[in-house]
Amino acid sequence: MTQASLNPVTTEVQSDVDRALQALDPDAARPEFVMRSVNLDLGFSGRTVLNDVNVDLKRGSITALIGPTGSGKSTFLRTLNRMNDRVPGFMRTGDVTLDEESLWAQHVDLLTLRRRVGMLFQRPNPFPMSIKDNVVAGVKAHRIAKGKQLDVVCERRLTEVGLWEAVKDRLNDSPFRLSGGQQQLLCLARALAVGPEVLLLDEPTSSLDPVTTESIEALLKTLAPALTLIVVTHNLGQAMRVSHQTMFFYQGALIEHGATDDLFNRPSHPDTERYVTGRMG
């Protein structure tokens, strides 16, 4: 849906929505690195999962997190919007900052943080409500839009993820009648609807067919640099295709972090070379 295709009423409503999102996230000079982890140790119930992670995440880039199962990738990812906080036994020392402010600062509101740093999970998790209500659930919660504005947000985001034509005549249907790939696109539309600055993706295509995977990968590449994306993946080909930067985790440590081309083709650590060449799984 292009701006030119909107009727005058819809155009006016869309402008209202854009202004509301901009008010939540004003256009101002921002640091080059949107997020930073500083001396970050993570663990559960006395067991350390990650040790001393120090990394800068560049604004507007796509960063892939790779490494063997159990290396701490998802634990790190979920810490970036405090999803681990309520896991029994979760332990943290060190810090993570968003625009140079600690995620655990006293004034930080979790609902606001998770609007700014959204998340897409490994398996689709639609809410038990209509397709339309799924898309605008966060918009309503944050009071970004109301009335006709919600219709515009719904169409805009479903169009953005390539799902509008398939569902435009059944917006009141249950999302559980959609295919798995369509459900994941719906969840992506829901995450994008609130205008996040950072989007975390935990193996977002691992349960999808190759055609849908290719579609989502193409979409992710269009979202940067307007959005910062951080993607956990076990698919090394996917990391090479979509990311600008790659972080390699192994045995509870961040072994190497750098430009994706360098890390895959000119790794500086022998464990990285073993992993990306398939000699270590």
Secondary structure as the mmCIF struct_conf table of DSSP 4:
data_model
#
loop_
_struct_conf.conf_type_id
_struct_conf.id
_struct_conf.beg_label_comp_id
_struct_conf.beg_label_asym_id
_struct_conf.beg_label_seq_id
_struct_conf.end_label_comp_id
_struct_conf.end_label_asym_id
_struct_conf.end_label_seq_id
HELX_RH_3T_P HELX_RH_3T_P1 GLN A 3 SER A 5
BEND BEND1 LEU A 6 LEU A 6
HELX_RH_AL_P HELX_RH_AL_P1 PRO A 8 LEU A 24
BEND BEND2 ASP A 25 ASP A 25
BEND BEND3 GLU A 32 GLU A 32
STRN STRN1 PHE A 33 PHE A 44
TURN_TY1_P TURN_TY1_P1 SER A 45 GLY A 46
STRN STRN2 ARG A 47 LYS A 58
TURN_TY1_P TURN_TY1_P2 ARG A 59 GLY A 60
STRN STRN3 ILE A 62 ILE A 66
BEND BEND4 PRO A 68 PRO A 68
TURN_TY1_P TURN_TY1_P3 THR A 69 GLY A 70
BEND BEND5 SER A 71 GLY A 72
HELX_RH_AL_P HELX_RH_AL_P2 LYS A 73 THR A 79
TURN_TY1_P TURN_TY1_P4 LEU A 80 ARG A 86
BEND BEND6 VAL A 87 VAL A 87
TURN_TY1_P TURN_TY1_P5 PRO A 88 GLY A 89
STRN STRN4 PHE A 90 LEU A 98
TURN_TY1_P TURN_TY1_P6 ASP A 99 GLU A 100
STRN STRN5 GLU A 101 SER A 102
TURN_TY1_P TURN_TY1_P7 LEU A 103 TRP A 104
TURN_TY1_P TURN_TY1_P8 GLN A 106 HIS A 107
HELX_RH_AL_P HELX_RH_AL_P3 LEU A 110 ARG A 116
STRN STRN6 VAL A 117 LEU A 120
BEND BEND7 GLN A 122 ARG A 123
BEND BEND8 PRO A 128 MET A 129
HELX_RH_AL_P HELX_RH_AL_P4 ILE A 131 ALA A 141
TURN_TY1_P TURN_TY1_P9 HIS A 142 ARG A 143
TURN_TY1_P TURN_TY1_P10 GLY A 147 GLY A 147
HELX_RH_AL_P HELX_RH_AL_P5 LYS A 148 GLU A 160
TURN_TY1_P TURN_TY1_P11 VAL A 161 GLY A 162
HELX_RH_AL_P HELX_RH_AL_P6 TRP A 164 VAL A 167
TURN_TY1_P TURN_TY1_P12 LYS A 168 ASP A 169
TURN_TY1_P TURN_TY1_P13 LEU A 171 ASN A 172
BEND BEND9 ASP A 173 ASP A 173
HELX_RH_3T_P HELX_RH_3T_P2 PRO A 175 ARG A 177
BEND BEND10 LEU A 178 LEU A 178
HELX_RH_AL_P HELX_RH_AL_P7 GLY A 180 ALA A 193
TURN_TY1_P TURN_TY1_P14 VAL A 194 VAL A 194
BEND BEND11 GLU A 197 GLU A 197
STRN STRN7 VAL A 198 ASP A 202
BEND BEND12 GLU A 203 GLU A 203
TURN_TY1_P TURN_TY1_P15 PRO A 204 SER A 207
BEND BEND13 LEU A 208 LEU A 208
HELX_RH_AL_P HELX_RH_AL_P8 PRO A 210 LEU A 223
TURN_TY1_P TURN_TY1_P16 ALA A 224 ALA A 226
BEND BEND14 LEU A 227 LEU A 227
STRN STRN8 THR A 228 VAL A 232
BEND BEND15 HIS A 234 HIS A 234
HELX_RH_AL_P HELX_RH_AL_P9 LEU A 236 VAL A 242
BEND BEND16 HIS A 244 HIS A 244
STRN STRN9 GLN A 245 TYR A 250
TURN_TY1_P TURN_TY1_P17 GLN A 251 GLY A 252
STRN STRN10 ALA A 253 ALA A 259
HELX_RH_AL_P HELX_RH_AL_P10 THR A 260 ASN A 265
BEND BEND17 ARG A 266 ARG A 266
BEND BEND18 SER A 268 HIS A 269
HELX_RH_AL_P HELX_RH_AL_P11 PRO A 270 VAL A 276
TURN_TY1_P TURN_TY1_P18 THR A 277 GLY A 278
BEND BEND19 ARG A 279 ARG A 279
#
